[in-house]
Amino acid sequence: MEIRTLVPEDAAACARLMAEAFEGGKRPAPVDENAKEKAEPSSTTLGVFDGARLVAAATIHDLHLVWGEEEAPMGGIAGVACAADQRGRGHVARLLGESLRTMHDSEQYLSGLYPFAFEFYKKHGWEWVGEKREQMVPTAQIKAAPEGKSVRCYDGPEALEIVRPVYAAFASRHRGMATRRDPIPNFWDKALAHRDNRTTYVQVYHDPATGAAEGYLTFRYPDDGDTGQIGEFFANTPAAYRGLLSVLHYYGTQVAKVQFSAPADDPLPLSVMHWDLETKVRPLFMGRIVDVAAAFSALRPDPALAGEIVLQVADGQCEWNQQSFAIMIETGHVSVMPTTNAPGITLDIQALTQAYWGQPSLKLLRTAGCLSVADEAQYALLSRLLPPSICYLNDFF
Ligand SMILES: CC(C)(COP(=O)(O)OP(=O)(O)OC[C@H]1O[C@@H](n2cnc3c(N)ncnc32)[C@H](O)[C@@H]1OP(=O)(O)O)[C@@H](O)C(=O)NCCC(=O)NCCS
């Protein structure tokens, strides 16, 4: 068995593998002869080969997340697949191990993926992070508001330059959203493009005094059924939120319900409350700290925060994480060194990843017994270094 990075000549074998894993065995389209020129520099696909045969593959997308004022590089894992006759032999386990080394070498200190099963990736160190609310709202319960008169509809892609700063402002308040500057996959195209011969309507709230865009939603009529699909709903002011809800009130002449996902701080229940309002709380996706030292060094805490934490981390896949770290916090910076000093806090990479995202919080993780604390002062310091956070991510890869 050999693991190597796929090259354009592997495209046909990779397409066959993906068709078997994700498209019900659909016959793949012939490979584009210009594939070489189209090779995606911001993605790496690793493959397991049995002789000349490609038997398993996984892609790492070079993505970036908004992390407050900073950006965090993330290896987005996608297209994890193994040929059916080759499953259960540890091919994908090896591939994920190799992916972690590749991300580590590329300084992608975080990783993320959308799992088919949480248990499968948990064994390899990923864990669920962040919460979203999937809301099903009866349009009859949504009220019209005067702010609705300040909403204007744009035709899908033409709205890009208007909504980009709205998205950026929303992302700065919700940890872990994609910067949407990475070319592959094109998240903006997915958010705004018309699809399946249907229009994506972009409804933008403009402040009546300044004209500034302060919120938007994207709306698509359902293929069938009575539920309008809202792909994005990002409002940065209460007026924008009321204005956008008002548009949904008027969509009520055509759809009985609208469906949208939102972060845990979404104010919908303060505007709409009815027994028919349905909300499901779901994890966002699975995250993983690939490199503990780099992840902590990237933090920019309050300059008033100072002290030292000795953190012992258990990570069965990444030997560079499987050790104790002295984490020194001083003048708004964090430095990290290996240490043999007794740990103040001990936890595994899954719990550390969740605390790093900040949702679930370190406090909740402790309540659930996911960390052991030998030094309360160090725990208090870590709680301030990794505060609870409202996370969100509306992009699939
Ligand atoms: C999921 C998949 C990639 C695993 O590939 P694989 O090479 O068989 O993986 P491994 O050999 O490393 O691991 C297999 C082990 O995973 C575990 N596993 C499989 N499905 C699981 C699940 N739903 N939950 C928890 N563990 C699971 C099992 O322990 C299995 O071992 P066993 O059944 O032999 O005891 C493969 O089944 C596949 O291609 N499926 C279709 C595409 C897909 O769903 N991809 C994942 C997208 S996120």
Ligand as a Chemical Component Dictionary entry (heavy atoms), coordinates in Angstrom:
data_LIG
# 
_chem_comp.id                   LIG 
_chem_comp.type                 NON-POLYMER 
_chem_comp.pdbx_formal_charge   0 
_chem_comp.three_letter_code    LIG 
# 
loop_
_chem_comp_atom.comp_id 
_chem_comp_atom.atom_id 
_chem_comp_atom.alt_atom_id 
_chem_comp_atom.type_symbol 
_chem_comp_atom.charge 
_chem_comp_atom.model_Cartn_x 
_chem_comp_atom.model_Cartn_y 
_chem_comp_atom.model_Cartn_z 
_chem_comp_atom.pdbx_ordinal 
LIG C1  C1  C 0 -16.691 5.756  5.743  1  
LIG C2  C2  C 0 -15.585 5.146  4.922  2  
LIG C3  C3  C 0 -14.807 6.276  4.278  3  
LIG C4  C4  C 0 -14.672 4.322  5.826  4  
LIG O1  O1  O 0 -13.603 3.791  5.083  5  
LIG P1  P1  P 0 -12.743 2.502  5.614  6  
LIG O2  O2  O 0 -11.507 2.426  4.798  7  
LIG O3  O3  O 0 -13.626 1.340  5.710  8  
LIG O4  O4  O 0 -12.368 2.997  7.058  9  
LIG P2  P2  P 0 -11.481 2.214  8.105  10 
LIG O5  O5  O 0 -11.140 0.854  7.606  11 
LIG O6  O6  O 0 -10.362 3.100  8.501  12 
LIG O7  O7  O 0 -12.470 2.124  9.300  13 
LIG C5  C5  C 0 -13.565 1.240  9.246  14 
LIG C6  C6  C 0 -14.120 1.169  10.642 15 
LIG O8  O8  O 0 -14.824 2.379  10.897 16 
LIG C7  C7  C 0 -15.815 2.130  11.836 17 
LIG N1  N1  N 0 -17.071 2.658  11.333 18 
LIG C8  C8  C 0 -17.656 2.502  10.136 19 
LIG N2  N2  N 0 -18.822 3.155  10.108 20 
LIG C9  C9  C 0 -18.968 3.724  11.318 21 
LIG C10 C10 C 0 -19.980 4.503  11.905 22 
LIG N3  N3  N 0 -21.105 4.820  11.244 23 
LIG N4  N4  N 0 -19.792 4.922  13.165 24 
LIG C11 C11 C 0 -18.686 4.592  13.864 25 
LIG N5  N5  N 0 -17.711 3.829  13.349 26 
LIG C12 C12 C 0 -17.854 3.413  12.089 27 
LIG C13 C13 C 0 -15.911 0.669  12.028 28 
LIG O9  O9  O 0 -15.242 0.367  13.235 29 
LIG C14 C14 C 0 -15.155 0.085  10.861 30 
LIG O10 O10 O 0 -14.498 -1.056 11.230 31 
LIG P3  P3  P 0 -15.199 -2.526 11.246 32 
LIG O11 O11 O 0 -16.633 -2.381 10.775 33 
LIG O12 O12 O 0 -14.367 -3.282 10.299 34 
LIG O13 O13 O 0 -15.080 -2.918 12.654 35 
LIG C15 C15 C 0 -16.164 4.214  3.820  36 
LIG O14 O14 O 0 -17.078 3.325  4.426  37 
LIG C16 C16 C 0 -16.883 4.958  2.687  38 
LIG O15 O15 O 0 -16.269 5.326  1.687  39 
LIG N6  N6  N 0 -18.201 5.165  2.811  40 
LIG C17 C17 C 0 -19.002 5.867  1.810  41 
LIG C18 C18 C 0 -18.644 7.345  1.727  42 
LIG C19 C19 C 0 -18.724 8.075  3.049  43 
LIG O16 O16 O 0 -19.703 7.979  3.780  44 
LIG N7  N7  N 0 -17.661 8.834  3.363  45 
LIG C20 C20 C 0 -17.562 9.619  4.571  46 
LIG C21 C21 C 0 -17.921 11.012 4.285  47 
LIG S1  S1  S 0 -17.805 12.012 5.740  48 
# 
loop_
_chem_comp_bond.comp_id 
_chem_comp_bond.atom_id_1 
_chem_comp_bond.atom_id_2 
_chem_comp_bond.value_order 
_chem_comp_bond.pdbx_ordinal 
LIG C1  C2  SING 1  
LIG C2  C3  SING 2  
LIG C2  C4  SING 3  
LIG C2  C15 SING 4  
LIG C4  O1  SING 5  
LIG O1  P1  SING 6  
LIG P1  O2  DOUB 7  
LIG P1  O3  SING 8  
LIG P1  O4  SING 9  
LIG O4  P2  SING 10 
LIG P2  O5  DOUB 11 
LIG P2  O6  SING 12 
LIG P2  O7  SING 13 
LIG O7  C5  SING 14 
LIG C5  C6  SING 15 
LIG C6  O8  SING 16 
LIG C6  C14 SING 17 
LIG O8  C7  SING 18 
LIG C7  N1  SING 19 
LIG C7  C13 SING 20 
LIG N1  C8  SING 21 
LIG N1  C12 SING 22 
LIG C8  N2  DOUB 23 
LIG N2  C9  SING 24 
LIG C9  C10 SING 25 
LIG C9  C12 DOUB 26 
LIG C10 N3  SING 27 
LIG C10 N4  DOUB 28 
LIG N4  C11 SING 29 
LIG C11 N5  DOUB 30 
LIG N5  C12 SING 31 
LIG C13 O9  SING 32 
LIG C13 C14 SING 33 
LIG C14 O10 SING 34 
LIG O10 P3  SING 35 
LIG P3  O11 DOUB 36 
LIG P3  O12 SING 37 
LIG P3  O13 SING 38 
LIG C15 O14 SING 39 
LIG C15 C16 SING 40 
LIG C16 O15 DOUB 41 
LIG C16 N6  SING 42 
LIG N6  C17 SING 43 
LIG C17 C18 SING 44 
LIG C18 C19 SING 45 
LIG C19 O16 DOUB 46 
LIG C19 N7  SING 47 
LIG N7  C20 SING 48 
LIG C20 C21 SING 49 
LIG C21 S1  SING 50 
# 
